Amino acid sequence: MNAREAIAPPASRFARLRQMLVSDELDFLMEAHNGLSARIVREAGFKGIWASGLAISAQFGVRDNNEASWTQVVDTLEFMADASDLPILLDGDTGYGNFNNVRRLVRKLEQRGIAGVCIEDKVFPKTNSFIGGERQPLAEIDEFCGKIKAGKDSQTESDFSIVARVEALIAGWGLEEALTRAEAYRRAGADAILIHSKLSRPDEILAFAREWAQRAPLVIVPTKYYSTPTEVFRKAGINLVIWANHLVRGAASSMQAVAKEIHDSETLVNVEERIASVDEIFRLQNADEYSEAERIYLSSARGAGSAIVLAASRGKGLEAVTAERPKVMLPVAGKPLLRWLVDAFKKQGVNDVTVVGGYRADAIDTTGIKLVVNERHAQTGELASLACAIDTLASADTVISYGDLLFRHYILRDLAENEAPFTVVVDSSLTQPSNQSVRDFAYCSASDDRALFGNKTLLKRIESGAYDTRNGPPPHGRWIGLLGVRGDGRERLRAMLAALRERPDFDTLDMPALINALIDAGEAIDVQYVHGHWCGVNDLEDFRRAGDFAHAQTPFALARQPHGDAR
């Protein structure tokens, strides 16, 4: 074997189907009708797929009378071709019309990598052969030959196969008519002949095969004469056997049984162990490949894999609206404040969200989150709540967030993309207190020069409460309550939190105390400046503004709002 032969690409789907048709060995096609069944056929070991018209119609819930349009069939084939690399032979009925429809069908099938089409010599629209087949009219021989010629002239793939299906035996026209038609179709260019029968014995099929004498590849569909030993087909010189509709029939009977059992018993306990697990469905959907691709292609865009939301407080100044629920469950523009926050995380691929509850934790909606409870929330501060969820930091890059935030999605996206061990988000538009709730003023290594991007700025300190410009320069902005922790920073934050827990005043410490302690220990904390585009809920006025913020479609709609505005 030379080097060129060693690296030769695998045969195309077109070539593989053609080889199955002309091989001296008996081959088999298995019916499939959607992407999932196509993948199951491949896993079972079959070398090719029969895209059954009956099965595809059935999965649409319509009759096998061309009620499903050819474009709907082709769309289904695209999913099947994506789900399996096996060659697919389409049951193309009569070609969905005249010679021109066949020409267009062939081109569309080739575009989607479908290896061949079988067309039958009946009149459009067709009816399934097993429904009054003897009463169904057959196409004129010359007309059907024209369809075959049109299809062969239209193909651009040399190995695309057109199989001509002879219905003369089904229609009761006899063996001589079947042979006459088959020979005409062979001369018109058909790559193989499919001879069909509705009898429970293979006698007329075997008689046809003897008379045909291997003039062209011969295909059969033993749906009715299924008890015939397969060795009989080998000895008769059959090239290809199609198992035509058994997956859709098996699926239907199983679904009927499961649906009836669940309806009658009103429980899942009797069926759960007898059906495919959800994990098996995920496997058939190739979910593992997506997860691997996500790690490759979304590693930078979605760097934060988890989030911790601090939501233990009732909220000072909000007592009038939090008697029955915590602050994070207050409704904002139609959904709870917490849901806005969790949805924002999930849109950025941060799906592992831990919420630390406290006051009225029983009223927190746990959909899509893991809830832990700070049982001592009334006596402790933010760091005690963080300690309740600190194990989350061990497994993934994490965003730590206050639970009363709304923000535009780019803020979280940029935070997740930052590669620094620690990053805080600072709003440079808020250097003056607009109400008594404003706190956590940030002093940084440089101010926010909005004309220049990419300049690295580090946090020097966060100061809570009011400030006096007579004692120093004004702050550079306000920390909004988002802290990103990546890589080695996770373990260093865990160590710092453990050290702070040894202090007698630990129960009173807040998040700025932790951030400042990290800075004092020599940690560099990156600053991500924003200029509005977020909102915190610290009092009733903030609560009102939060609704306006949530309803706004663009930052411009938030202009001149003093708290977390878009100035």
SULKA-V736014 format. One line per field, one symbol per residue. phi: phi as a letter, one per 40 degrees, with the letter a starting at -180 (. if undefined). burial: # if it has 16 or more other ideal C-beta (glycine too) atoms within 10 Angstrom, else .. A space follows every 50 residues. Layout:
BEGIN
phi=???
burial=???
END
This chain:
BEGIN
phi=.cccccbcccccccccccccccccccbbbbcabaccccccdccchccabb ccccccccccgbccbgcccccccccccccccccacccbbcccfcggicdc ccdccdccccccgccabbbbcbccccbdccbfdccccbcccccccccccc cccccbccccbbbcccbccdcgcgcccccccdcccccchdcabbbbabcc bcdcccccccccffcadbbbbcccbcccdcccccccgccabbccaccccc cccccccccccccccfacccbdcbbccccccdcccgcccccccccccbcc cbcccaabbcaccchcgbdcbbcbacdcbccbfgacdccdccccccccgc ccbbbccacfcccccccgbbbbbccbccbbbccccdccbccdccbadbbb bccbbbacccccdccccccccbabbbcccbbbccacccafcbbbcacccc cbbgccbbcbabbcgcbbccciccccibcchbbcbbfccccccccccccc cccccdcccbcdcccccccccgccbcbbcbbggaabbbacccdccdcccc cccbdccbdgccbgcbc
burial=...........##########....#################...##### #########....#.#.#.#..##.##..##.##.############.#. ######.###.###########...####...#..#.##.#..####### ##.##.#.#############.#...###.##.###.#.#########.. .#.###.##..#...##########..#....#..##########.##.. #................................#................ .##############.##...#..######.#...#######.##..### .##########..##...#.####..#..###########.##..##### ########..###.####.############.....########...#.. ......####.##...#.......############..##.###.##..# .....#..###########...#.###############..##.###.#. .#.....#..#.####.
END
